[in-house]
Amino acid sequence: MAKQKKGEGFHSGAGLIRYFDAEEKTALKIPPWFVIAACIVTAVIITAAHLWNPLI
């Protein structure tokens, strides 16, 4: 059986951790309540449009 290299996964994962840490600081932050409210509003608009005109 081939030997497994220890520590190889950590080095490759370290770059991703650094990337996501840097990205998190500059990323647009949307609160969870806003996403839920947007989904509810969209559902209400689509339901109202369907009741108003069933062909939509």
mmCIF file as Biopython writes it, N, C-alpha, C and O atoms, coordinates in Angstrom:
data_model
#
loop_
_atom_site.group_PDB
_atom_site.id
_atom_site.type_symbol
_atom_site.label_atom_id
_atom_site.label_alt_id
_atom_site.label_comp_id
_atom_site.label_asym_id
_atom_site.label_entity_id
_atom_site.label_seq_id
_atom_site.pdbx_PDB_ins_code
_atom_site.Cartn_x
_atom_site.Cartn_y
_atom_site.Cartn_z
_atom_site.occupancy
_atom_site.B_iso_or_equiv
_atom_site.auth_seq_id
_atom_site.auth_asym_id
_atom_site.pdbx_PDB_model_num
ATOM 1   N N  . MET A ? 1  ? 0.839   -1.185 0.000   1.0 0.0 1  A 1 
ATOM 2   C CA . MET A ? 1  ? 0.000   0.000  0.000   1.0 0.0 1  A 1 
ATOM 3   C C  . MET A ? 1  ? 0.879   1.242  0.000   1.0 0.0 1  A 1 
ATOM 4   O O  . MET A ? 1  ? 1.978   1.243  0.555   1.0 0.0 1  A 1 
ATOM 5   N N  . ALA A ? 2  ? 0.395   2.263  -0.610  1.0 0.0 2  A 1 
ATOM 6   C CA . ALA A ? 2  ? 1.140   3.519  -0.677  1.0 0.0 2  A 1 
ATOM 7   C C  . ALA A ? 2  ? 1.017   4.275  0.643   1.0 0.0 2  A 1 
ATOM 8   O O  . ALA A ? 2  ? -0.006  4.217  1.324   1.0 0.0 2  A 1 
ATOM 9   N N  . LYS A ? 3  ? 2.071   4.971  0.974   1.0 0.0 3  A 1 
ATOM 10  C CA . LYS A ? 3  ? 2.037   5.780  2.181   1.0 0.0 3  A 1 
ATOM 11  C C  . LYS A ? 3  ? 1.160   7.008  1.955   1.0 0.0 3  A 1 
ATOM 12  O O  . LYS A ? 3  ? 1.137   7.587  0.869   1.0 0.0 3  A 1 
ATOM 13  N N  . GLN A ? 4  ? 0.452   7.381  2.989   1.0 0.0 4  A 1 
ATOM 14  C CA . GLN A ? 4  ? -0.340  8.608  2.906   1.0 0.0 4  A 1 
ATOM 15  C C  . GLN A ? 4  ? 0.514   9.755  3.425   1.0 0.0 4  A 1 
ATOM 16  O O  . GLN A ? 4  ? 1.184   9.631  4.450   1.0 0.0 4  A 1 
ATOM 17  N N  . LYS A ? 5  ? 0.484   10.865 2.711   1.0 0.0 5  A 1 
ATOM 18  C CA . LYS A ? 5  ? 1.253   12.026 3.145   1.0 0.0 5  A 1 
ATOM 19  C C  . LYS A ? 5  ? 0.465   12.764 4.216   1.0 0.0 5  A 1 
ATOM 20  O O  . LYS A ? 5  ? -0.681  13.161 4.004   1.0 0.0 5  A 1 
ATOM 21  N N  . LYS A ? 6  ? 1.087   12.938 5.351   1.0 0.0 6  A 1 
ATOM 22  C CA . LYS A ? 6  ? 0.422   13.661 6.428   1.0 0.0 6  A 1 
ATOM 23  C C  . LYS A ? 6  ? 0.639   15.156 6.235   1.0 0.0 6  A 1 
ATOM 24  O O  . LYS A ? 6  ? 1.728   15.591 5.860   1.0 0.0 6  A 1 
ATOM 25  N N  . GLY A ? 7  ? -0.397  15.932 6.492   1.0 0.0 7  A 1 
ATOM 26  C CA . GLY A ? 7  ? -0.275  17.381 6.437   1.0 0.0 7  A 1 
ATOM 27  C C  . GLY A ? 7  ? -0.551  17.975 5.067   1.0 0.0 7  A 1 
ATOM 28  O O  . GLY A ? 7  ? -0.639  19.196 4.943   1.0 0.0 7  A 1 
ATOM 29  N N  . GLU A ? 8  ? -0.690  17.155 4.034   1.0 0.0 8  A 1 
ATOM 30  C CA . GLU A ? 8  ? -0.933  17.697 2.701   1.0 0.0 8  A 1 
ATOM 31  C C  . GLU A ? 8  ? -2.295  18.377 2.619   1.0 0.0 8  A 1 
ATOM 32  O O  . GLU A ? 8  ? -2.424  19.421 1.979   1.0 0.0 8  A 1 
ATOM 33  N N  . GLY A ? 9  ? -3.289  17.815 3.243   1.0 0.0 9  A 1 
ATOM 34  C CA . GLY A ? 9  ? -4.630  18.391 3.229   1.0 0.0 9  A 1 
ATOM 35  C C  . GLY A ? 9  ? -4.684  19.736 3.927   1.0 0.0 9  A 1 
ATOM 36  O O  . GLY A ? 9  ? -5.439  20.621 3.525   1.0 0.0 9  A 1 
ATOM 37  N N  . PHE A ? 10 ? -3.887  19.891 4.969   1.0 0.0 10 A 1 
ATOM 38  C CA . PHE A ? 10 ? -3.902  21.143 5.711   1.0 0.0 10 A 1 
ATOM 39  C C  . PHE A ? 10 ? -3.366  22.297 4.863   1.0 0.0 10 A 1 
ATOM 40  O O  . PHE A ? 10 ? -3.918  23.396 4.893   1.0 0.0 10 A 1 
ATOM 41  N N  . HIS A ? 11 ? -2.306  22.055 4.117   1.0 0.0 11 A 1 
ATOM 42  C CA . HIS A ? 11 ? -1.726  23.121 3.303   1.0 0.0 11 A 1 
ATOM 43  C C  . HIS A ? 11 ? -2.677  23.548 2.195   1.0 0.0 11 A 1 
ATOM 44  O O  . HIS A ? 11 ? -2.799  24.741 1.916   1.0 0.0 11 A 1 
ATOM 45  N N  . SER A ? 12 ? -3.341  22.609 1.569   1.0 0.0 12 A 1 
ATOM 46  C CA . SER A ? 12 ? -4.268  22.975 0.508   1.0 0.0 12 A 1 
ATOM 47  C C  . SER A ? 12 ? -5.510  23.647 1.087   1.0 0.0 12 A 1 
ATOM 48  O O  . SER A ? 12 ? -6.089  24.524 0.445   1.0 0.0 12 A 1 
ATOM 49  N N  . GLY A ? 13 ? -5.921  23.259 2.269   1.0 0.0 13 A 1 
ATOM 50  C CA . GLY A ? 13 ? -7.081  23.873 2.910   1.0 0.0 13 A 1 
ATOM 51  C C  . GLY A ? 13 ? -6.783  25.247 3.467   1.0 0.0 13 A 1 
ATOM 52  O O  . GLY A ? 13 ? -7.689  26.070 3.597   1.0 0.0 13 A 1 
ATOM 53  N N  . ALA A ? 14 ? -5.535  25.508 3.797   1.0 0.0 14 A 1 
ATOM 54  C CA . ALA A ? 14 ? -5.171  26.795 4.386   1.0 0.0 14 A 1 
ATOM 55  C C  . ALA A ? 14 ? -5.411  27.937 3.400   1.0 0.0 14 A 1 
ATOM 56  O O  . ALA A ? 14 ? -5.832  29.021 3.803   1.0 0.0 14 A 1 
ATOM 57  N N  . GLY A ? 15 ? -5.153  27.711 2.135   1.0 0.0 15 A 1 
ATOM 58  C CA . GLY A ? 15 ? -5.387  28.741 1.133   1.0 0.0 15 A 1 
ATOM 59  C C  . GLY A ? 15 ? -6.857  29.070 1.001   1.0 0.0 15 A 1 
ATOM 60  O O  . GLY A ? 15 ? -7.224  30.235 0.847   1.0 0.0 15 A 1 
ATOM 61  N N  . LEU A ? 16 ? -7.706  28.049 1.061   1.0 0.0 16 A 1 
ATOM 62  C CA . LEU A ? 16 ? -9.139  28.292 0.982   1.0 0.0 16 A 1 
ATOM 63  C C  . LEU A ? 16 ? -9.640  29.041 2.200   1.0 0.0 16 A 1 
ATOM 64  O O  . LEU A ? 16 ? -10.498 29.918 2.091   1.0 0.0 16 A 1 
ATOM 65  N N  . ILE A ? 17 ? -9.106  28.696 3.359   1.0 0.0 17 A 1 
ATOM 66  C CA . ILE A ? 17 ? -9.517  29.395 4.578   1.0 0.0 17 A 1 
ATOM 67  C C  . ILE A ? 17 ? -9.136  30.868 4.482   1.0 0.0 17 A 1 
ATOM 68  O O  . ILE A ? 17 ? -9.932  31.739 4.831   1.0 0.0 17 A 1 
ATOM 69  N N  . ARG A ? 18 ? -7.932  31.149 4.014   1.0 0.0 18 A 1 
ATOM 70  C CA . ARG A ? 18 ? -7.504  32.535 3.846   1.0 0.0 18 A 1 
ATOM 71  C C  . ARG A ? 18 ? -8.376  33.260 2.832   1.0 0.0 18 A 1 
ATOM 72  O O  . ARG A ? 18 ? -8.727  34.423 3.033   1.0 0.0 18 A 1 
ATOM 73  N N  . TYR A ? 19 ? -8.731  32.580 1.739   1.0 0.0 19 A 1 
ATOM 74  C CA . TYR A ? 19 ? -9.559  33.189 0.700   1.0 0.0 19 A 1 
ATOM 75  C C  . TYR A ? 19 ? -10.936 33.547 1.241   1.0 0.0 19 A 1 
ATOM 76  O O  . TYR A ? 19 ? -11.420 34.657 1.017   1.0 0.0 19 A 1 
ATOM 77  N N  . PHE A ? 20 ? -11.575 32.615 1.954   1.0 0.0 20 A 1 
ATOM 78  C CA . PHE A ? 20 ? -12.909 32.880 2.461   1.0 0.0 20 A 1 
ATOM 79  C C  . PHE A ? 20 ? -12.891 33.897 3.594   1.0 0.0 20 A 1 
ATOM 80  O O  . PHE A ? 20 ? -13.857 34.645 3.747   1.0 0.0 20 A 1 
ATOM 81  N N  . ASP A ? 21 ? -11.843 33.953 4.383   1.0 0.0 21 A 1 
ATOM 82  C CA . ASP A ? 21 ? -11.742 34.982 5.419   1.0 0.0 21 A 1 
ATOM 83  C C  . ASP A ? 21 ? -11.642 36.355 4.783   1.0 0.0 21 A 1 
ATOM 84  O O  . ASP A ? 21 ? -12.302 37.290 5.235   1.0 0.0 21 A 1 
ATOM 85  N N  . ALA A ? 22 ? -10.835 36.495 3.746   1.0 0.0 22 A 1 
ATOM 86  C CA . ALA A ? 22 ? -10.686 37.779 3.067   1.0 0.0 22 A 1 
ATOM 87  C C  . ALA A ? 22 ? -11.973 38.153 2.354   1.0 0.0 22 A 1 
ATOM 88  O O  . ALA A ? 22 ? -12.355 39.324 2.349   1.0 0.0 22 A 1 
ATOM 89  N N  . GLU A ? 23 ? -12.642 37.193 1.758   1.0 0.0 23 A 1 
ATOM 90  C CA . GLU A ? 23 ? -13.876 37.456 1.030   1.0 0.0 23 A 1 
ATOM 91  C C  . GLU A ? 23 ? -14.992 37.885 1.975   1.0 0.0 23 A 1 
ATOM 92  O O  . GLU A ? 23 ? -15.831 38.713 1.622   1.0 0.0 23 A 1 
ATOM 93  N N  . GLU A ? 24 ? -14.996 37.320 3.172   1.0 0.0 24 A 1 
ATOM 94  C CA . GLU A ? 24 ? -16.055 37.625 4.124   1.0 0.0 24 A 1 
ATOM 95  C C  . GLU A ? 24 ? -16.022 39.084 4.561   1.0 0.0 24 A 1 
ATOM 96  O O  . GLU A ? 24 ? -17.074 39.664 4.832   1.0 0.0 24 A 1 
ATOM 97  N N  . LYS A ? 25 ? -14.859 39.681 4.635   1.0 0.0 25 A 1 
ATOM 98  C CA . LYS A ? 25 ? -14.741 41.057 5.094   1.0 0.0 25 A 1 
ATOM 99  C C  . LYS A ? 25 ? -15.269 42.053 4.062   1.0 0.0 25 A 1 
ATOM 100 O O  . LYS A ? 25 ? -15.778 43.112 4.431   1.0 0.0 25 A 1 
ATOM 101 N N  . THR A ? 26 ? -15.154 41.724 2.779   1.0 0.0 26 A 1 
ATOM 102 C CA . THR A ? 26 ? -15.567 42.661 1.742   1.0 0.0 26 A 1 
ATOM 103 C C  . THR A ? 26 ? -16.912 42.308 1.122   1.0 0.0 26 A 1 
ATOM 104 O O  . THR A ? 26 ? -17.424 43.068 0.300   1.0 0.0 26 A 1 
ATOM 105 N N  . ALA A ? 27 ? -17.487 41.191 1.490   1.0 0.0 27 A 1 
ATOM 106 C CA . ALA A ? 27 ? -18.722 40.725 0.867   1.0 0.0 27 A 1 
ATOM 107 C C  . ALA A ? 27 ? -19.927 41.518 1.373   1.0 0.0 27 A 1 
ATOM 108 O O  . ALA A ? 27 ? -19.930 42.038 2.489   1.0 0.0 27 A 1 
ATOM 109 N N  . LEU A ? 28 ? -20.941 41.596 0.525   1.0 0.0 28 A 1 
ATOM 110 C CA . LEU A ? 28 ? -22.195 42.217 0.905   1.0 0.0 28 A 1 
ATOM 111 C C  . LEU A ? 28 ? -22.886 41.314 1.911   1.0 0.0 28 A 1 
ATOM 112 O O  . LEU A ? 28 ? -23.055 40.121 1.660   1.0 0.0 28 A 1 
ATOM 113 N N  . LYS A ? 29 ? -23.281 41.862 3.030   1.0 0.0 29 A 1 
ATOM 114 C CA . LYS A ? 29 ? -23.906 41.066 4.081   1.0 0.0 29 A 1 
ATOM 115 C C  . LYS A ? 29 ? -25.403 41.347 4.097   1.0 0.0 29 A 1 
ATOM 116 O O  . LYS A ? 29 ? -25.829 42.485 4.297   1.0 0.0 29 A 1 
ATOM 117 N N  . ILE A ? 30 ? -26.193 40.304 3.885   1.0 0.0 30 A 1 
ATOM 118 C CA . ILE A ? 30 ? -27.647 40.407 3.900   1.0 0.0 30 A 1 
ATOM 119 C C  . ILE A ? 30 ? -28.147 39.669 5.126   1.0 0.0 30 A 1 
ATOM 120 O O  . ILE A ? 30 ? -27.827 38.495 5.311   1.0 0.0 30 A 1 
ATOM 121 N N  . PRO A ? 31 ? -28.923 40.333 5.963   1.0 0.0 31 A 1 
ATOM 122 C CA . PRO A ? 31 ? -29.429 39.661 7.161   1.0 0.0 31 A 1 
ATOM 123 C C  . PRO A ? 31 ? -30.412 38.546 6.802   1.0 0.0 31 A 1 
ATOM 124 O O  . PRO A ? 31 ? -31.137 38.656 5.813   1.0 0.0 31 A 1 
ATOM 125 N N  . PRO A ? 32 ? -30.440 37.485 7.590   1.0 0.0 32 A 1 
ATOM 126 C CA . PRO A ? 32 ? -31.335 36.360 7.306   1.0 0.0 32 A 1 
ATOM 127 C C  . PRO A ? 32 ? -32.811 36.760 7.280   1.0 0.0 32 A 1 
ATOM 128 O O  . PRO A ? 32 ? -33.579 36.221 6.483   1.0 0.0 32 A 1 
ATOM 129 N N  . TRP A ? 33 ? -33.214 37.691 8.133   1.0 0.0 33 A 1 
ATOM 130 C CA . TRP A ? 33 ? -34.613 38.102 8.160   1.0 0.0 33 A 1 
ATOM 131 C C  . TRP A ? 33 ? -35.015 38.770 6.847   1.0 0.0 33 A 1 
ATOM 132 O O  . TRP A ? 33 ? -36.173 38.676 6.440   1.0 0.0 33 A 1 
ATOM 133 N N  . PHE A ? 34 ? -34.083 39.437 6.180   1.0 0.0 34 A 1 
ATOM 134 C CA . PHE A ? 34 ? -34.374 40.083 4.904   1.0 0.0 34 A 1 
ATOM 135 C C  . PHE A ? 34 ? -34.642 39.047 3.818   1.0 0.0 34 A 1 
ATOM 136 O O  . PHE A ? 34 ? -35.535 39.231 2.991   1.0 0.0 34 A 1 
ATOM 137 N N  . VAL A ? 35 ? -33.877 37.965 3.814   1.0 0.0 35 A 1 
ATOM 138 C CA . VAL A ? 35 ? -34.066 36.900 2.825   1.0 0.0 35 A 1 
ATOM 139 C C  . VAL A ? 35 ? -35.433 36.240 3.025   1.0 0.0 35 A 1 
ATOM 140 O O  . VAL A ? 35 ? -36.146 35.984 2.055   1.0 0.0 35 A 1 
ATOM 141 N N  . ILE A ? 36 ? -35.795 35.968 4.272   1.0 0.0 36 A 1 
ATOM 142 C CA . ILE A ? 36 ? -37.084 35.348 4.565   1.0 0.0 36 A 1 
ATOM 143 C C  . ILE A ? 36 ? -38.221 36.288 4.178   1.0 0.0 36 A 1 
ATOM 144 O O  . ILE A ? 36 ? -39.212 35.852 3.593   1.0 0.0 36 A 1 
ATOM 145 N N  . ALA A ? 37 ? -38.087 37.577 4.501   1.0 0.0 37 A 1 
ATOM 146 C CA . ALA A ? 37 ? -39.122 38.554 4.146   1.0 0.0 37 A 1 
ATOM 147 C C  . ALA A ? 37 ? -39.262 38.683 2.639   1.0 0.0 37 A 1 
ATOM 148 O O  . ALA A ? 37 ? -40.378 38.794 2.132   1.0 0.0 37 A 1 
ATOM 149 N N  . ALA A ? 38 ? -38.158 38.669 1.919   1.0 0.0 38 A 1 
ATOM 150 C CA . ALA A ? 38 ? -38.203 38.767 0.459   1.0 0.0 38 A 1 
ATOM 151 C C  . ALA A ? 38 ? -38.914 37.552 -0.136  1.0 0.0 38 A 1 
ATOM 152 O O  . ALA A ? 38 ? -39.671 37.696 -1.096  1.0 0.0 38 A 1 
ATOM 153 N N  . CYS A ? 39 ? -38.688 36.370 0.410   1.0 0.0 39 A 1 
ATOM 154 C CA . CYS A ? 39 ? -39.369 35.161 -0.066  1.0 0.0 39 A 1 
ATOM 155 C C  . CYS A ? 39 ? -40.870 35.244 0.186   1.0 0.0 39 A 1 
ATOM 156 O O  . CYS A ? 39 ? -41.668 34.881 -0.679  1.0 0.0 39 A 1 
ATOM 157 N N  . ILE A ? 40 ? -41.251 35.715 1.350   1.0 0.0 40 A 1 
ATOM 158 C CA . ILE A ? 40 ? -42.670 35.832 1.689   1.0 0.0 40 A 1 
ATOM 159 C C  . ILE A ? 40 ? -43.352 36.859 0.780   1.0 0.0 40 A 1 
ATOM 160 O O  . ILE A ? 40 ? -44.441 36.604 0.265   1.0 0.0 40 A 1 
ATOM 161 N N  . VAL A ? 41 ? -42.723 38.004 0.583   1.0 0.0 41 A 1 
ATOM 162 C CA . VAL A ? 41 ? -43.284 39.042 -0.283  1.0 0.0 41 A 1 
ATOM 163 C C  . VAL A ? 41 ? -43.421 38.532 -1.711  1.0 0.0 41 A 1 
ATOM 164 O O  . VAL A ? 41 ? -44.435 38.784 -2.361  1.0 0.0 41 A 1 
ATOM 165 N N  . THR A ? 42 ? -42.424 37.828 -2.200  1.0 0.0 42 A 1 
ATOM 166 C CA . THR A ? 42 ? -42.485 37.270 -3.557  1.0 0.0 42 A 1 
ATOM 167 C C  . THR A ? 42 ? -43.624 36.261 -3.677  1.0 0.0 42 A 1 
ATOM 168 O O  . THR A ? 42 ? -44.346 36.260 -4.674  1.0 0.0 42 A 1 
ATOM 169 N N  . ALA A ? 43 ? -43.791 35.406 -2.676  1.0 0.0 43 A 1 
ATOM 170 C CA . ALA A ? 43 ? -44.872 34.420 -2.697  1.0 0.0 43 A 1 
ATOM 171 C C  . ALA A ? 43 ? -46.237 35.106 -2.688  1.0 0.0 43 A 1 
ATOM 172 O O  . ALA A ? 43 ? -47.152 34.678 -3.392  1.0 0.0 43 A 1 
ATOM 173 N N  . VAL A ? 44 ? -46.374 36.156 -1.904  1.0 0.0 44 A 1 
ATOM 174 C CA . VAL A ? 44 ? -47.644 36.887 -1.843  1.0 0.0 44 A 1 
ATOM 175 C C  . VAL A ? 44 ? -47.943 37.552 -3.186  1.0 0.0 44 A 1 
ATOM 176 O O  . VAL A ? 44 ? -49.081 37.513 -3.652  1.0 0.0 44 A 1 
ATOM 177 N N  . ILE A ? 45 ? -46.946 38.153 -3.806  1.0 0.0 45 A 1 
ATOM 178 C CA . ILE A ? 45 ? -47.146 38.812 -5.104  1.0 0.0 45 A 1 
ATOM 179 C C  . ILE A ? 45 ? -47.538 37.793 -6.172  1.0 0.0 45 A 1 
ATOM 180 O O  . ILE A ? 45 ? -48.448 38.044 -6.962  1.0 0.0 45 A 1 
ATOM 181 N N  . ILE A ? 46 ? -46.863 36.651 -6.202  1.0 0.0 46 A 1 
ATOM 182 C CA . ILE A ? 46 ? -47.182 35.621 -7.198  1.0 0.0 46 A 1 
ATOM 183 C C  . ILE A ? 46 ? -48.577 35.057 -6.956  1.0 0.0 46 A 1 
ATOM 184 O O  . ILE A ? 46 ? -49.320 34.836 -7.912  1.0 0.0 46 A 1 
ATOM 185 N N  . THR A ? 47 ? -48.947 34.821 -5.707  1.0 0.0 47 A 1 
ATOM 186 C CA . THR A ? 47 ? -50.286 34.310 -5.387  1.0 0.0 47 A 1 
ATOM 187 C C  . THR A ? 47 ? -51.350 35.329 -5.766  1.0 0.0 47 A 1 
ATOM 188 O O  . THR A ? 47 ? -52.373 34.960 -6.341  1.0 0.0 47 A 1 
ATOM 189 N N  . ALA A ? 48 ? -51.133 36.597 -5.457  1.0 0.0 48 A 1 
ATOM 190 C CA . ALA A ? 48 ? -52.093 37.647 -5.806  1.0 0.0 48 A 1 
ATOM 191 C C  . ALA A ? 48 ? -52.231 37.766 -7.322  1.0 0.0 48 A 1 
ATOM 192 O O  . ALA A ? 48 ? -53.340 37.942 -7.826  1.0 0.0 48 A 1 
ATOM 193 N N  . ALA A ? 49 ? -51.132 37.674 -8.047  1.0 0.0 49 A 1 
ATOM 194 C CA . ALA A ? 49 ? -51.192 37.743 -9.507  1.0 0.0 49 A 1 
ATOM 195 C C  . ALA A ? 49 ? -51.951 36.557 -10.071 1.0 0.0 49 A 1 
ATOM 196 O O  . ALA A ? 49 ? -52.698 36.700 -11.039 1.0 0.0 49 A 1 
ATOM 197 N N  . HIS A ? 50 ? -51.767 35.397 -9.478  1.0 0.0 50 A 1 
ATOM 198 C CA . HIS A ? 50 ? -52.471 34.202 -9.950  1.0 0.0 50 A 1 
ATOM 199 C C  . HIS A ? 50 ? -53.974 34.309 -9.668  1.0 0.0 50 A 1 
ATOM 200 O O  . HIS A ? 50 ? -54.782 33.903 -10.502 1.0 0.0 50 A 1 
ATOM 201 N N  . LEU A ? 51 ? -54.354 34.840 -8.525  1.0 0.0 51 A 1 
ATOM 202 C CA . LEU A ? 51 ? -55.772 35.007 -8.202  1.0 0.0 51 A 1 
ATOM 203 C C  . LEU A ? 51 ? -56.413 36.076 -9.088  1.0 0.0 51 A 1 
ATOM 204 O O  . LEU A ? 51 ? -57.578 35.954 -9.463  1.0 0.0 51 A 1 
ATOM 205 N N  . TRP A ? 52 ? -55.667 37.105 -9.417  1.0 0.0 52 A 1 
ATOM 206 C CA . TRP A ? 52 ? -56.177 38.196 -10.242 1.0 0.0 52 A 1 
ATOM 207 C C  . TRP A ? 52 ? -56.349 37.748 -11.685 1.0 0.0 52 A 1 
ATOM 208 O O  . TRP A ? 52 ? -57.345 38.082 -12.327 1.0 0.0 52 A 1 
ATOM 209 N N  . ASN A ? 53 ? -55.380 36.988 -12.198 1.0 0.0 53 A 1 
ATOM 210 C CA . ASN A ? 53 ? -55.416 36.497 -13.568 1.0 0.0 53 A 1 
ATOM 211 C C  . ASN A ? 53 ? -54.873 35.058 -13.579 1.0 0.0 53 A 1 
ATOM 212 O O  . ASN A ? 53 ? -53.660 34.852 -13.554 1.0 0.0 53 A 1 
ATOM 213 N N  . PRO A ? 54 ? -55.764 34.077 -13.614 1.0 0.0 54 A 1 
ATOM 214 C CA . PRO A ? 54 ? -55.324 32.671 -13.513 1.0 0.0 54 A 1 
ATOM 215 C C  . PRO A ? 54 ? -54.414 32.213 -14.655 1.0 0.0 54 A 1 
ATOM 216 O O  . PRO A ? 54 ? -53.784 31.161 -14.541 1.0 0.0 54 A 1 
ATOM 217 N N  . LEU A ? 55 ? -54.329 32.962 -15.738 1.0 0.0 55 A 1 
ATOM 218 C CA . LEU A ? 55 ? -53.483 32.553 -16.858 1.0 0.0 55 A 1 
ATOM 219 C C  . LEU A ? 55 ? -52.013 32.833 -16.597 1.0 0.0 55 A 1 
ATOM 220 O O  . LEU A ? 55 ? -51.166 32.335 -17.339 1.0 0.0 55 A 1 
ATOM 221 N N  . ILE A ? 56 ? -51.681 33.597 -15.588 1.0 0.0 56 A 1 
ATOM 222 C CA . ILE A ? 56 ? -50.284 33.937 -15.298 1.0 0.0 56 A 1 
ATOM 223 C C  . ILE A ? 56 ? -49.612 32.762 -14.627 1.0 0.0 56 A 1 
ATOM 224 O O  . ILE A ? 56 ? -48.429 32.835 -14.295 1.0 0.0 56 A 1 
#
